[in-house]
Amino acid sequence: MKGLTLNCMDRKAEAYELVRRGLKNDLKSHVCWHVYGLLYRSDREYREAIKCYRNALRIDADNIEILRDLSLLQAQMRDLTGFVETRQKLLTLKPNHRMNWIGFAVAHHLNSSGSKAIEILEAYEGTLEDDYPPDNERCEHGEMLLYKISLLEECGFLERALEELHKKESKIVDKLALKEQEVSLLVKLGCLGEGEKIFRALLSMNPDNYKYYEGLQKCLGLYSEHGLYSADDIDKLDAFYKSLRQQYTWSSAVKRIPLDFLEGENFREAADNYIRPLLIKGVPSLFSDLCPLYDHPGKADILEKLILELEHSIRKTGTYPGRSEKEPPSTLMWILFLLAQHYDRRGQFDVALNKIDEAIDHTPTVIDLYSVKGRILKHAGDLVAAAALADEARSMDLADRFINSECVKRMLQADQVGLAEKTAVLFTKDGDQHNNLHDMQCMWYELASGESYYRQGDLGRALKNFLAIEKHYADMTEDQFDFHSYCLRKMTLRAYVEMLKFQDRLHSHKYFHKAAVGAIRCYMKLYDSPPKSMVEEDEEMAKLPPSLKKKMRQKQRKAEARAKKEAEEKNEESSAGNVSKFGKRQHVKPVDLDPNGEKLLQVEDPLLEATKYLKLLQNNSSDFLETHLLSFEVNMRRQKILLAFQAVKQLLRLDADNPDTHRCLIRFFHKVDNMSAPVTDAEKLIWRVLEAERPDLSQLHGKSLIEANNCFLEKHKDSLMHRAAAAEMLFVLDPQKKAEAIKLIEDSTNSVMQANGALGAVKEWKLKDCISVHKFLGAVLVDPGAASRWKTRCAEYFPFSTYFEGIRSSAFSKSAEDKILNTRQNGDLNNHHEATQRGDSYSVNGKLEAFNNLTI
Amino acid sequence: MGARHEVLISLDGVRDKNLMQLKKLNTALFPVRYNDKYYADALASGEFTKLAYYSDICVGSIACRLEKKEGGICVYIMTLGVLAPYRGLGIGTKLLNHVLDLCSKQKIVEVYLHVQTNNEDAINFYKKFGFEITDTIQNYYMNITPPDCYVLTKIISQPQTRK
């Protein structure tokens, strides 16, 4: 008992001591084991806790408390067979407790014996009386019924499910869920006519729900997975949506969905009708709405012509084409806004910048214009200017948290970490600034911050951020513990089961994937170039004269003591304040002893740490090329040949023509060919496996590696990245051929993309790819001449890029900028500049100006 | 498609959080950079300084300063302007009417402002609201021609019927 209370007071070591003493005194006391288990549970050591509980049960097999606690732990650890057993015991011991029945059913469901679960639920229902449920339990009973029906559906007993549904309709409270469940059953059973009726009823409740439209299309037989329809189908669909539009004139979904499947002239008309009112109203998200259409062939051109026509007409006469009433002046600005985003999407950055600058001239007070200009510059490669613009947008509304976050994101992308921190802190609670972002699990910030540090080479801080994200996911897994008992009590069973399924694939989430990739890259870098170890630092210290050494040590000690004192003071303050406020002690926050992540850098075996994350990635994100690329890199460094080969095979399965796949393949076999003859048994086994697998790889079939490389080059002569990969491999296979490799790259031509004939042609090469080729020329081939030639060439193609120091980027020298006519291109925040420019051409015009208080 | 919307013109006060909007407007409308005292006065004048929004876009502003005079308080209009594409829609009228209403409710004795002598349109605009030219100042402005200005004043008598 004393141990338990001590545990709650944060004196854990003493608590454990006491409990162990208690156990020593009486090994047969189930209470002691119980308490021991509780202690472990509060420390999150769930496996140990389960062991303790089992021991307690051996002594006292029918103790309800222990059984209940054990079942919660088993659910948490997904020990499903154990869970079923425990729940069964609980049920036999106390059959009049509703929760035990339900818990048993859920246990079977999770253990994949859905039919058993159904039986149990039916048995439970049999024990209820006819006038059940009483009024205050109707929701819960309804939930249970819906759960049972969804179980029936999952197990495939569709007819039974439908019967159940109709029988129990009066008792189910959630009518919307009832309808949705009914309609999904009907569709699966093929009763499309009835399904259609119910979908129409659902649509009348919510005409903006895309799922209902999809379902209705399915019922009419007009649905296709990939959006490919025959001309007939398109006509039918068109008529169908027109009729729906008569019914639901205020719904936006009914107007937007036809844009997806219409083609040609029909598409143009529909798009015209869709866009016009939204431009008048001034919807900033119009472009994001239309964005998916750009992937459909031909639609981008139609849209471009359409918007240009609108712009032209408004400029000339102030009206839309074919209408006579004048449009409000804001419409022109929104059209320019839309056009700028359009050109940005198609890669014509200078045209886009012209349009957005026009829009800014027209109405300089609209914040969205500055955000979009920043985005255009970011795509064009000028990250510093983009960050400056984002800051300008932010200053126009200091109370808007979204703009603040966007500004922080851009600053991190431009590697301005200190500034970003200061800006982010404007919106956090006072007194706890930096930790607040961590406590709120603000993962985008930690990700962007980690990636920025990685780019700058500060691996310690980068690792700190990535590992913090991993900790958040661990916390999420922990958080589900309370729900095991709560959901059973509240009967929210469908949501509960879904949550458990979600937790099972928690680590496939995008942010975790990015964080794990970042962490693995950091560890690989650590392995490749280890930081100065403590030993070396001590050696350096030894070289200094003793007086200096003493001073340095004193300084260090003082700094540590100061930090500790500050932390203690802070803790005292907060706890003192909290005790007076709430009357109980708040959980003391641990001081961050390693703010710069230096301890993380001193890890003994970085590759071992990396493998931990790699395993998680492989289990959860195995369809991403990146996962296997990293797996290959790590395993090559660890000399684990077969694992590396596995990675190569996965890469080939996912995308055999990708330049990265080719690189890995060639490098792997190059290394294998150069390894010495197998000596130990293990090595001989590996050899044999490889020999057996090699003929299966079509790329290498019957060719030497060099020939395979040439084949690959021939197949993909026109693509820059493929040529670069082939060149790299040429160099790897035969270091003498450096000049040839360079020639291969420099001969690549940057052709014009087929697409459009509108304002300006768009080249094929992407900025990202050119940067990686440049790095390759500099670092791997070590040829500064070639690297600088490449740089000047790319500076022409990407005039805005700060990396290549193009003429229009902010990295270019100040004097050169002044020579350029349109100085506003560089995102300069100089208001004077604009004002004086304008002042020259400014005449006293307009109706409503009063010049007051002119300052000199 | 769709009926013609009635476009809303609304007014909103100036706070330190949206001060930048006022600065952007002034940069676009006037060839002069106003100093910090101007913005401090605008913030201090409370309800008298407003931003005008046309369909939720900030397009105009009126900035005032309250001054003590014997006999009471008077209002000095520092700037009043609307972005070029949005003129002629009644926004300026709305801004000025707002200030005049406030004046009649708060026992302000007079409202005055300066206008450059050749700014015919502005002079006619204010005359419509009952302002009169009470004075001329030579060489008031430094960098533009003509450098002279008129002082337009309106005396508010309580209660005032709105124009």
HADDOCK unambig.tbl for C-alpha pairs under 7 A between the chains (distance, minus, plus):
assign (segid A and resid 273 and name CA) (segid B and resid 1 and name CA) 6.73 0.50 0.50
assign (segid A and resid 277 and name CA) (segid B and resid 1 and name CA) 6.88 0.50 0.50
assign (segid A and resid 329 and name CA) (segid B and resid 85 and name CA) 5.93 0.50 0.50
assign (segid A and resid 329 and name CA) (segid B and resid 86 and name CA) 6.18 0.50 0.50
assign (segid A and resid 364 and name CA) (segid B and resid 24 and name CA) 6.49 0.50 0.50
assign (segid A and resid 365 and name CA) (segid B and resid 21 and name CA) 5.96 0.50 0.50
assign (segid A and resid 365 and name CA) (segid B and resid 24 and name CA) 6.26 0.50 0.50
assign (segid A and resid 365 and name CA) (segid B and resid 25 and name CA) 6.81 0.50 0.50
assign (segid A and resid 365 and name CA) (segid B and resid 58 and name CA) 5.92 0.50 0.50
assign (segid A and resid 366 and name CA) (segid B and resid 57 and name CA) 6.39 0.50 0.50
assign (segid A and resid 395 and name CA) (segid B and resid 20 and name CA) 6.34 0.50 0.50
assign (segid A and resid 396 and name CA) (segid B and resid 18 and name CA) 5.79 0.50 0.50
assign (segid A and resid 396 and name CA) (segid B and resid 20 and name CA) 4.74 0.50 0.50
assign (segid A and resid 396 and name CA) (segid B and resid 21 and name CA) 5.65 0.50 0.50
assign (segid A and resid 397 and name CA) (segid B and resid 17 and name CA) 5.74 0.50 0.50
assign (segid A and resid 397 and name CA) (segid B and resid 18 and name CA) 5.03 0.50 0.50
assign (segid A and resid 398 and name CA) (segid B and resid 17 and name CA) 4.70 0.50 0.50
assign (segid A and resid 398 and name CA) (segid B and resid 18 and name CA) 6.48 0.50 0.50
assign (segid A and resid 399 and name CA) (segid B and resid 17 and name CA) 5.82 0.50 0.50
assign (segid A and resid 835 and name CA) (segid B and resid 27 and name CA) 6.11 0.50 0.50
assign (segid A and resid 835 and name CA) (segid B and resid 31 and name CA) 5.70 0.50 0.50
assign (segid A and resid 836 and name CA) (segid B and resid 31 and name CA) 6.89 0.50 0.50
assign (segid A and resid 839 and name CA) (segid B and resid 31 and name CA) 5.13 0.50 0.50
assign (segid A and resid 844 and name CA) (segid B and resid 119 and name CA) 6.71 0.50 0.50
assign (segid A and resid 847 and name CA) (segid B and resid 121 and name CA) 4.75 0.50 0.50
assign (segid A and resid 847 and name CA) (segid B and resid 122 and name CA) 5.56 0.50 0.50
assign (segid A and resid 848 and name CA) (segid B and resid 81 and name CA) 5.80 0.50 0.50
assign (segid A and resid 848 and name CA) (segid B and resid 82 and name CA) 6.94 0.50 0.50
assign (segid A and resid 848 and name CA) (segid B and resid 92 and name CA) 6.92 0.50 0.50
assign (segid A and resid 848 and name CA) (segid B and resid 121 and name CA) 6.86 0.50 0.50
assign (segid A and resid 848 and name CA) (segid B and resid 122 and name CA) 5.25 0.50 0.50
assign (segid A and resid 849 and name CA) (segid B and resid 80 and name CA) 6.33 0.50 0.50
assign (segid A and resid 849 and name CA) (segid B and resid 81 and name CA) 5.39 0.50 0.50
assign (segid A and resid 849 and name CA) (segid B and resid 122 and name CA) 5.99 0.50 0.50
assign (segid A and resid 850 and name CA) (segid B and resid 79 and name CA) 6.14 0.50 0.50
assign (segid A and resid 850 and name CA) (segid B and resid 80 and name CA) 6.17 0.50 0.50
assign (segid A and resid 850 and name CA) (segid B and resid 114 and name CA) 6.74 0.50 0.50
assign (segid A and resid 850 and name CA) (segid B and resid 115 and name CA) 5.23 0.50 0.50
assign (segid A and resid 850 and name CA) (segid B and resid 122 and name CA) 6.63 0.50 0.50
assign (segid A and resid 851 and name CA) (segid B and resid 79 and name CA) 6.93 0.50 0.50
assign (segid A and resid 851 and name CA) (segid B and resid 114 and name CA) 6.64 0.50 0.50
assign (segid A and resid 851 and name CA) (segid B and resid 115 and name CA) 5.71 0.50 0.50
assign (segid A and resid 851 and name CA) (segid B and resid 116 and name CA) 6.33 0.50 0.50
assign (segid A and resid 852 and name CA) (segid B and resid 78 and name CA) 5.44 0.50 0.50
assign (segid A and resid 852 and name CA) (segid B and resid 79 and name CA) 6.10 0.50 0.50
assign (segid A and resid 852 and name CA) (segid B and resid 114 and name CA) 5.51 0.50 0.50
assign (segid A and resid 852 and name CA) (segid B and resid 115 and name CA) 6.86 0.50 0.50
assign (segid A and resid 853 and name CA) (segid B and resid 78 and name CA) 6.67 0.50 0.50
assign (segid A and resid 854 and name CA) (segid B and resid 32 and name CA) 6.44 0.50 0.50
assign (segid A and resid 854 and name CA) (segid B and resid 141 and name CA) 6.47 0.50 0.50
assign (segid A and resid 855 and name CA) (segid B and resid 32 and name CA) 6.88 0.50 0.50
assign (segid A and resid 855 and name CA) (segid B and resid 34 and name CA) 6.51 0.50 0.50
assign (segid A and resid 856 and name CA) (segid B and resid 142 and name CA) 6.84 0.50 0.50
